[in-house]
Amino acid sequence: MVSSFRAFLNSPVGPKTTHFWGPVANCGLVSAALVDTKKPPEMISRNMTAVLCVYSALFMRFAWMVQPRNYLLLATHVSNESVQLYQLSRWAKAQGFLEDKKDGVASE
């Protein structure tokens, strides 16, 4: 147990590196977006949400291509991309761009 913890501490993606602390800091974006899902969709900024979607998509690729491969950063950006796309869909529904479907029938 101690040796595996020591190996993690000294690994190239361990807590002594930015490969660890970058994703931990990015968890704040995911947390903020999850808290925002409780707010009314009229408060969602289309531009900011779209920028965060592009940002996470770009950094998902970065996390995959960087050596050593940073799975923690990848998971953080996949999570952020998912939540931001959900927020964008809430905004689009509130603006009337998407139809709200229930039981396979579009509501009027």
Protein Blocks (a to p, Z undefined) as FASTA:
>chain_A
ZZmmmmmmmmmkbckbfklmmmmmmmmmmmmmmmmmmpcfklpcfklmmmmmmmmmmmmm
mmmmpccddfklmmmmmmmmmmmmmmmmmmmmmnopaccdeehiacZZ
